[in-house]
């Protein structure tokens, strides 16, 4: 039996799901490495190609992210429908090939225009996050979904260790080198998936393609029947909107505030990625088991908001690094929320949440890049480079209030009390 026709079933499911989760982890990891590679070098690269000052470069940087996120949003429902019809595996493999091509575009881009072309291609291929989330839902039980979705956060964490460090260090040998490395990693992961990874969606659970669902926003209507989830979904969207501030602004903020170079930016983001990986790969499972999803979500919001507010007042670098501790601890909330929502949503609607996250990836860069420009340009009414973090903190406070009222109405299958009753 080959990997292409093997379906997760019966006693083989546990072993196969471990391989599958490993593949999904590395697929998302490679995606994030590609994003992370760009972050430390993009301010200098834009400035080199355009001659604009840092504040103006931030606006262009925001547009580059929007071009990626916009096409990711447009193609997420398309890839989601394709995966529901033909299976998750072929769509994920196709996406990996697309990302490899994107990295090569970046390596040879002579102008800003070519960077936008590369970001658009990356957005199309990056829509695989929808399919990756659906794959995780396929191979997970209700009890371990939060832990398995934590792998996505862990992949982001590790990606933001490797990506920025690769970008910051390898940029010394030429701006193309980091992208060659990313293209090579993508090819290796494609080969691994082609040989070893089974399909997660059995043929009896597949359905015909619904072309209406490929239209942006249409799939959101499906969430209307989950009235009990509505508040938690809104909170989840606001959390992801707040989280966009880090990849959008961090490089510009630290270069403006502390005069860091690409290597310092890369190292700092590597530290962030390391801490996020530890929290979401190790701590989140322990906390959910001992305290239950509801308490973990509320505690995560508290830490996340505290860290964001501390960023706003990080007049010195040691305060900035101190703020990272509560900030990364706040990461226990996101995957836990996603796990609770996923347990209450039909299997063929799992990708809708990822589409909503993609939408925040459009709004976030637009908001934060313009806020940064407004408070750092020559015409700024007040010089306040940390203004985007203050805006993000406001989103988190609103999300916290909504989440507190929402989780009280939901059943928590992961709480210690529920586990005692079950056994």
Backbone torsions as a table, in degrees:
resi	resn	phi	psi	omega
1	UNK	NA	126.5	-178.1
2	UNK	-90.4	165.5	-179.9
3	UNK	-64.5	-27.5	-175.5
4	UNK	-69.9	-27.3	-179.1
5	UNK	-115.5	1.6	177.6
6	UNK	-74.3	134.3	178.5
7	UNK	-120.1	139.1	-179.2
8	UNK	-66.4	120.0	-177.8
9	UNK	-161.0	147.7	171.8
10	UNK	60.0	-140.2	-173.5
11	UNK	-71.1	-18.5	-179.1
12	UNK	-81.2	-9.1	-171.5
13	UNK	-62.5	-42.0	-176.0
14	UNK	-63.7	-47.1	179.4
15	UNK	-64.9	-45.5	-178.9
16	UNK	-64.3	-37.4	-178.2
17	UNK	-67.9	-31.2	176.4
18	UNK	-64.2	-44.5	176.5
19	UNK	-62.4	-42.2	-177.8
20	UNK	-64.2	-44.5	179.5
21	UNK	-64.4	-34.9	175.7
22	UNK	-62.7	-44.0	178.7
23	UNK	-63.1	-45.1	179.6
24	UNK	-62.1	-41.8	178.5
25	UNK	-56.9	-48.9	-177.2
26	UNK	-72.9	-29.2	175.9
27	UNK	-63.3	-48.6	178.2
28	UNK	-67.6	-37.1	179.1
29	UNK	-58.5	-46.0	179.8
30	UNK	-64.0	-39.8	176.4
31	UNK	-57.8	-46.7	-175.6
32	UNK	-72.1	-34.7	175.5
33	UNK	-58.0	-42.5	178.3
34	UNK	-60.6	-39.6	176.0
35	UNK	-68.2	-44.3	-177.0
36	UNK	-64.9	-33.6	179.3
37	UNK	-59.8	-37.5	-175.2
38	UNK	-74.9	-34.9	-169.4
39	UNK	-55.4	-49.3	-176.9
40	UNK	-69.9	-28.2	-172.7
41	UNK	-99.3	-13.6	-172.6
42	UNK	-64.4	-39.1	178.3
43	UNK	-60.8	-46.0	-179.8
44	UNK	-68.3	-38.2	-179.2
45	UNK	-65.1	-43.8	177.6
46	UNK	-63.9	-44.1	178.5
47	UNK	-61.0	-38.1	179.1
48	UNK	-66.5	-40.8	-176.4
49	UNK	-80.0	-27.1	-175.2
50	UNK	-112.8	-24.4	-175.9
51	UNK	78.9	9.9	-178.1
52	UNK	-81.1	153.0	174.0
53	UNK	-70.3	173.0	-172.7
54	UNK	-60.7	-41.1	-178.5
55	UNK	-61.6	-43.5	178.8
56	UNK	-69.9	-36.2	178.2
57	UNK	-62.7	-31.4	179.3
58	UNK	-62.9	-37.6	179.2
59	UNK	-66.3	-41.1	177.6
60	UNK	-66.8	-40.1	177.1
61	UNK	-59.5	-39.4	176.7
62	UNK	-63.7	-39.1	178.7
63	UNK	-66.7	-36.2	176.7
64	UNK	-62.2	-42.2	179.0
65	UNK	-67.3	-39.2	179.4
66	UNK	-63.8	-39.3	179.3
67	UNK	-62.7	-37.9	175.2
68	UNK	-66.2	-51.8	-174.5
69	UNK	-67.7	-34.9	-179.6
70	UNK	-62.8	-46.5	179.2
71	UNK	-73.6	-28.6	173.0
72	UNK	-62.7	-42.7	178.8
73	UNK	-64.9	-43.3	-178.2
74	UNK	-65.0	-37.0	-173.8
75	UNK	-96.4	-8.6	177.2
76	UNK	-58.4	-48.8	178.4
77	UNK	-65.9	-30.1	178.3
78	UNK	-65.4	-50.5	179.6
79	UNK	-66.9	-33.2	177.3
80	UNK	-63.0	-43.9	177.7
81	UNK	-65.7	-41.1	178.2
82	UNK	-61.4	-38.9	-179.1
83	UNK	-72.1	-32.3	176.2
84	UNK	-69.9	-25.4	-179.0
85	UNK	-91.0	-45.1	-172.9
86	UNK	-110.0	-5.5	-178.7
87	UNK	106.9	160.5	-177.3
88	UNK	-74.7	-38.2	-169.9
89	UNK	-58.9	-52.5	-177.6
90	UNK	-63.3	-32.9	179.5
91	UNK	-69.0	-41.8	178.3
92	UNK	-63.5	-41.0	179.2
93	UNK	-65.4	-40.1	176.8
94	UNK	-61.1	-42.1	-178.9
95	UNK	-63.0	-37.8	178.8
96	UNK	-63.4	-41.0	176.9
97	UNK	-61.5	-42.6	178.8
98	UNK	-61.0	-40.2	178.7
99	UNK	-66.2	-38.8	178.3
100	UNK	-60.3	-41.5	177.1
101	UNK	-64.0	-39.7	179.2
102	UNK	-60.1	-44.1	-179.9
103	UNK	-61.6	-37.4	177.7
104	UNK	-67.3	-36.0	175.4
105	UNK	-59.8	-43.4	179.0
106	UNK	-64.8	-37.6	-177.2
107	UNK	-64.4	-34.1	-175.3
108	UNK	-106.4	7.1	-176.0
109	UNK	-66.3	120.1	179.0
110	UNK	-91.9	-15.9	-176.5
111	UNK	-138.8	169.6	175.8
112	UNK	-59.6	-37.6	-179.2
113	UNK	-57.1	-41.6	179.3
114	UNK	-68.3	-30.6	175.2
115	UNK	-63.6	-39.1	177.9
116	UNK	-66.0	-38.4	176.6
117	UNK	-60.3	-44.5	178.8
118	UNK	-62.7	-40.4	180.0
119	UNK	-66.8	-34.4	177.7
120	UNK	-65.9	-45.5	177.4
121	UNK	-60.9	-40.0	178.4
122	UNK	-63.9	-36.6	178.3
123	UNK	-64.0	-41.4	178.0
124	UNK	-62.3	-48.7	-179.6
125	UNK	-71.9	-33.3	-178.6
126	UNK	-70.5	-10.3	174.8
127	UNK	-64.5	-6.9	178.4
128	UNK	-64.3	-13.0	175.6
129	UNK	-56.7	-36.0	177.1
130	UNK	-59.9	-48.0	-177.9
131	UNK	-69.0	-37.9	178.8
132	UNK	-62.1	-41.5	177.8
133	UNK	-64.5	-40.8	178.3
134	UNK	-64.5	-37.6	178.2
135	UNK	-61.9	-45.5	179.3
136	UNK	-60.7	-42.0	178.2
137	UNK	-63.0	-36.2	-179.9
138	UNK	-62.0	-41.2	-171.2
139	UNK	-99.3	8.2	-176.9
140	UNK	-109.7	153.2	170.3
141	UNK	-94.0	161.7	179.0
142	UNK	-55.9	-33.3	-176.8
143	UNK	-73.7	-30.5	-175.6
144	UNK	-109.3	12.3	179.9
145	UNK	-64.7	-42.3	-180.0
146	UNK	-60.1	-42.9	179.4
147	UNK	-64.6	-43.3	-178.3
148	UNK	-70.1	-38.4	174.5
149	UNK	-66.2	-23.9	174.1
150	UNK	-62.4	-23.7	176.3
151	UNK	-61.8	-33.2	177.0
152	UNK	-62.8	-45.4	177.1
153	UNK	-64.0	-37.9	178.0
154	UNK	-65.1	-39.7	177.6
155	UNK	-63.0	-40.2	175.4
156	UNK	-62.0	-42.1	-179.7
157	UNK	-62.4	-50.0	179.9
158	UNK	-65.3	-38.3	178.0
159	UNK	-61.1	-36.4	178.6
160	UNK	-83.2	-2.2	165.7
161	UNK	-85.0	-53.7	-173.6
162	UNK	-73.7	-46.2	-174.5
163	UNK	-57.8	-58.4	-179.5
164	UNK	-62.0	-37.5	178.6
165	UNK	-64.8	-44.0	176.0
166	UNK	-60.0	-45.9	-179.8
167	UNK	-63.4	-44.0	-177.7
168	UNK	-70.4	-39.4	-177.2
169	UNK	-81.3	-48.4	-175.9
170	UNK	-69.9	-20.9	178.1
171	UNK	-60.8	-22.2	177.7
172	UNK	-67.1	-23.6	-179.5
173	UNK	-97.7	2.3	-179.7
174	UNK	129.3	142.3	-176.1
175	UNK	-66.7	-17.9	-178.9
176	UNK	-80.2	-27.4	-171.5
177	UNK	-58.2	-45.6	180.0
178	UNK	-58.9	-34.4	-177.7
179	UNK	-75.3	-31.2	172.7
180	UNK	-62.4	-41.7	178.9
181	UNK	-62.7	-45.3	-179.7
182	UNK	-63.5	-40.0	178.3
183	UNK	-63.3	-39.6	178.5
184	UNK	-64.9	-41.9	178.2
185	UNK	-63.7	-39.3	178.4
186	UNK	-62.5	-43.1	179.4
187	UNK	-63.0	-41.5	178.9
188	UNK	-63.2	-41.9	179.5
189	UNK	-67.3	-36.2	176.5
190	UNK	-61.0	-44.6	-179.8
191	UNK	-63.8	-42.1	178.8
192	UNK	-60.7	-46.9	-179.8
193	UNK	-65.8	-37.5	-179.3
194	UNK	-63.4	-36.1	-174.4
195	UNK	-89.6	-42.2	-166.0
196	UNK	-108.9	-20.2	-167.0
197	UNK	-92.1	127.1	178.2
198	UNK	-83.0	168.8	173.7
199	UNK	-79.8	141.0	-178.1
200	UNK	-98.5	-17.6	-175.7
201	UNK	-105.8	106.5	-179.8
202	UNK	-60.0	153.8	-177.2
203	UNK	-61.1	-33.0	-178.6
204	UNK	-70.1	-16.6	177.9
205	UNK	-98.6	-0.9	178.6
206	UNK	-81.5	158.6	-178.1
207	UNK	-141.2	166.5	177.6
208	UNK	-69.1	152.9	-178.8
209	UNK	-69.1	136.2	175.8
210	UNK	-106.0	102.6	-173.6
211	UNK	-68.1	-23.4	177.4
212	UNK	-65.1	-37.8	-179.4
213	UNK	-67.3	-16.3	178.2
214	UNK	-75.4	-13.9	179.5
215	UNK	-77.1	129.1	-179.6
216	UNK	-53.8	142.3	177.4
217	UNK	79.8	-19.9	-177.2
218	UNK	-62.2	-42.9	-177.8
219	UNK	-63.9	-22.2	179.9
220	UNK	-63.7	-26.6	-179.1
221	UNK	-63.7	-26.4	179.8
222	UNK	-63.9	-27.3	-178.2
223	UNK	-74.4	-11.6	179.9
224	UNK	-63.6	-25.3	-179.9
225	UNK	-80.5	-7.1	177.9
226	UNK	-103.4	66.9	-173.7
227	UNK	-62.8	-35.0	-179.5
228	UNK	-67.0	-22.0	-178.4
229	UNK	-91.3	-10.7	-168.2
230	UNK	-55.4	-47.1	-179.0
231	UNK	-63.1	-43.0	-179.3
232	UNK	-66.2	-35.2	177.3
233	UNK	-64.7	-43.9	177.9
234	UNK	-60.8	-43.3	178.7
235	UNK	-62.8	-41.1	179.4
236	UNK	-62.1	-41.2	178.2
237	UNK	-64.3	-44.0	-179.9
238	UNK	-64.9	-36.5	176.9
239	UNK	-60.8	-46.2	179.8
240	UNK	-68.3	-32.0	175.4
241	UNK	-65.1	-42.6	177.2
242	UNK	-64.8	-39.0	-178.2
243	UNK	-65.4	-18.9	179.7
244	UNK	-66.9	-18.0	-176.2
245	UNK	-63.9	-30.8	-175.8
246	UNK	-67.2	-57.4	-179.7
247	UNK	-67.3	-26.5	-176.6
248	UNK	-78.4	-42.4	-166.2
249	UNK	-109.6	-24.9	-169.2
250	UNK	-51.5	-49.4	-178.0
251	UNK	-61.8	-47.2	-178.6
252	UNK	-66.2	-40.7	-178.9
253	UNK	-63.6	-49.8	-176.9
254	UNK	-70.1	-33.6	176.2
255	UNK	-68.5	-37.0	179.5
256	UNK	-75.3	-43.3	-171.6
257	UNK	-81.4	-42.5	-173.2
258	UNK	-117.3	1.4	179.3
259	UNK	60.8	38.7	178.7
260	UNK	-72.9	154.7	171.9
261	UNK	-99.8	-176.3	-176.2
262	UNK	-61.1	-37.3	-178.9
263	UNK	-66.4	-42.9	178.3
264	UNK	-64.1	-40.5	177.5
265	UNK	-62.4	-44.5	-180.0
266	UNK	-62.1	-42.9	179.6
267	UNK	-65.3	-43.5	-179.3
268	UNK	-62.6	-42.6	177.8
269	UNK	-68.9	-30.1	174.0
270	UNK	-63.2	-39.5	176.6
271	UNK	-64.2	-42.7	177.3
272	UNK	-59.5	-47.8	-179.4
273	UNK	-61.0	-39.5	178.9
274	UNK	-62.0	-46.9	-179.6
275	UNK	-65.1	-41.3	178.8
276	UNK	-63.5	-42.3	179.1
277	UNK	-61.2	-42.3	178.8
278	UNK	-63.3	-46.1	-177.5
279	UNK	-64.2	-48.3	-171.3
280	UNK	-84.4	-23.7	179.0
281	UNK	-88.5	-27.4	-174.3
282	UNK	-116.9	-50.6	-170.3
283	UNK	-75.3	-37.4	-173.2
284	UNK	-61.8	-42.0	180.0
285	UNK	-63.1	-40.8	179.6
286	UNK	-65.4	-43.5	-176.8
287	UNK	-68.8	-40.7	178.8
288	UNK	-64.1	-39.4	180.0
289	UNK	-64.4	-39.0	-174.2
290	UNK	-89.4	-29.4	-174.4
291	UNK	-117.6	-15.9	-177.2
292	UNK	87.1	156.2	-174.3
293	UNK	-62.7	-39.8	-175.7
294	UNK	-60.9	-49.3	-178.8
295	UNK	-66.5	-36.9	-179.6
296	UNK	-64.6	-40.2	179.0
297	UNK	-62.2	-47.8	-178.6
298	UNK	-64.3	-44.0	179.3
299	UNK	-63.7	-39.5	178.9
300	UNK	-61.8	-41.4	178.2
301	UNK	-61.5	-40.8	179.9
302	UNK	-60.7	-49.5	-179.4
303	UNK	-63.3	-43.1	-176.3
304	UNK	-62.0	-46.1	-179.5
305	UNK	-65.7	-40.9	178.6
306	UNK	-60.2	-45.8	179.3
307	UNK	-61.9	-41.1	-179.0
308	UNK	-65.7	-39.4	178.7
309	UNK	-66.8	-38.4	177.9
310	UNK	-63.6	-33.9	175.1
311	UNK	-58.2	-37.0	-176.7
312	UNK	-63.6	-26.5	-175.1
313	UNK	-117.6	28.5	-179.3
314	UNK	-84.9	74.2	-179.7
315	UNK	-67.2	-24.4	177.6
316	UNK	-125.0	162.6	-174.4
317	UNK	-67.7	-32.2	-178.0
318	UNK	-67.9	-31.7	175.4
319	UNK	-68.2	-37.6	178.2
320	UNK	-60.0	-47.6	-179.9
321	UNK	-68.4	-34.8	176.7
322	UNK	-63.4	-38.1	-179.1
323	UNK	-66.5	-22.0	-179.4
324	UNK	-65.1	-28.0	-176.8
325	UNK	-63.6	-57.7	177.3
326	UNK	-66.4	-30.2	-179.7
327	UNK	-60.6	-49.3	-177.6
328	UNK	-73.4	-29.3	175.7
329	UNK	-64.9	-28.7	176.7
330	UNK	-63.5	-17.3	179.8
331	UNK	-66.2	-7.8	176.5
332	UNK	-71.2	-18.2	-175.6
333	UNK	-77.4	-45.5	-172.6
334	UNK	-57.5	-60.0	179.6
335	UNK	-60.9	-33.3	179.2
336	UNK	-66.3	-42.1	175.5
337	UNK	-61.7	-44.2	-178.9
338	UNK	-62.7	-38.5	178.1
339	UNK	-63.9	-43.2	179.0
340	UNK	-64.1	-42.3	179.6
341	UNK	-65.6	-43.3	-177.6
342	UNK	-62.3	-36.3	179.7
343	UNK	-65.8	-19.3	-176.6
344	UNK	-107.1	0.6	-176.7
345	UNK	-112.3	144.3	179.8
346	UNK	-60.6	148.3	-177.8
347	UNK	-55.9	-36.8	-177.1
348	UNK	-82.6	7.1	177.7
349	UNK	-121.0	14.5	-177.2
350	UNK	-64.8	-31.7	-175.2
351	UNK	-73.9	-13.4	-176.9
352	UNK	-61.8	-38.9	-179.8
353	UNK	-63.5	-38.5	178.8
354	UNK	-65.7	-34.9	176.6
355	UNK	-63.6	-37.9	178.7
356	UNK	-67.3	-36.4	175.4
357	UNK	-63.4	-40.1	177.6
358	UNK	-59.9	-35.9	179.0
359	UNK	-65.2	-37.8	176.9
360	UNK	-67.1	-25.4	177.8
361	UNK	-72.3	-14.0	173.4
362	UNK	-89.1	-47.7	-176.4
363	UNK	-68.8	-40.7	-176.9
364	UNK	-57.6	-55.9	179.1
365	UNK	-58.4	-37.9	179.1
366	UNK	-62.2	-43.4	-178.8
367	UNK	-70.3	-54.2	-169.6
368	UNK	-71.9	-36.9	179.9
369	UNK	-67.0	-37.8	178.8
370	UNK	-73.6	-34.9	175.6
371	UNK	-64.7	-43.3	178.4
372	UNK	-60.8	-45.3	179.0
373	UNK	-60.8	-43.0	-176.2
374	UNK	-64.5	-27.5	-176.4
375	UNK	-108.2	8.4	176.9
376	UNK	-131.0	-10.8	-178.8
377	UNK	-73.9	172.3	-178.6
378	UNK	-62.8	-28.7	-178.1
379	UNK	-95.8	14.0	-177.4
380	UNK	-63.7	132.4	178.0
381	UNK	-64.7	-35.8	176.9
382	UNK	-140.9	135.1	178.5
383	UNK	-82.1	110.1	-175.5
384	UNK	-150.7	80.7	-177.7
385	UNK	-59.7	-24.8	-177.7
386	UNK	-85.0	6.3	-177.8
387	UNK	-54.2	-38.9	178.8
388	UNK	-60.2	-34.1	178.5
389	UNK	-68.0	-32.8	177.4
390	UNK	-67.4	-40.9	176.6
391	UNK	-61.8	-44.2	179.3
392	UNK	-62.4	-38.7	178.6
393	UNK	-62.5	-37.1	177.7
394	UNK	-63.6	-41.5	176.6
395	UNK	-60.4	-40.6	-179.2
396	UNK	-67.0	-38.6	179.3
397	UNK	-63.7	-43.5	178.1
398	UNK	-63.1	-44.3	179.9
399	UNK	-62.9	-38.4	180.0
400	UNK	-61.0	-46.5	-179.2
401	UNK	-61.6	-44.6	-179.4
402	UNK	-64.6	-42.5	-177.2
403	UNK	-65.2	-39.3	-179.1
404	UNK	-58.9	-44.0	-179.8
405	UNK	-73.8	-29.1	-174.8
406	UNK	-78.5	-43.3	-174.2
407	UNK	-68.5	-22.5	178.5
408	UNK	-63.8	-26.3	-176.3
409	UNK	-89.7	-6.7	-173.8
410	UNK	-103.9	148.3	175.8
411	UNK	-78.0	132.9	-178.9
412	UNK	-107.7	98.4	-178.6
413	UNK	-74.1	-8.3	-177.9
414	UNK	-101.1	-2.5	-177.0
415	UNK	-69.7	149.6	177.5
416	UNK	-57.0	-36.6	-179.6
417	UNK	-64.9	-41.5	179.7
418	UNK	-66.0	-38.8	-180.0
419	UNK	-65.0	-37.6	178.6
420	UNK	-65.6	-40.3	-179.6
421	UNK	-67.2	-36.8	-178.3
422	UNK	-65.0	-39.5	-175.9
423	UNK	-91.9	NA	NA
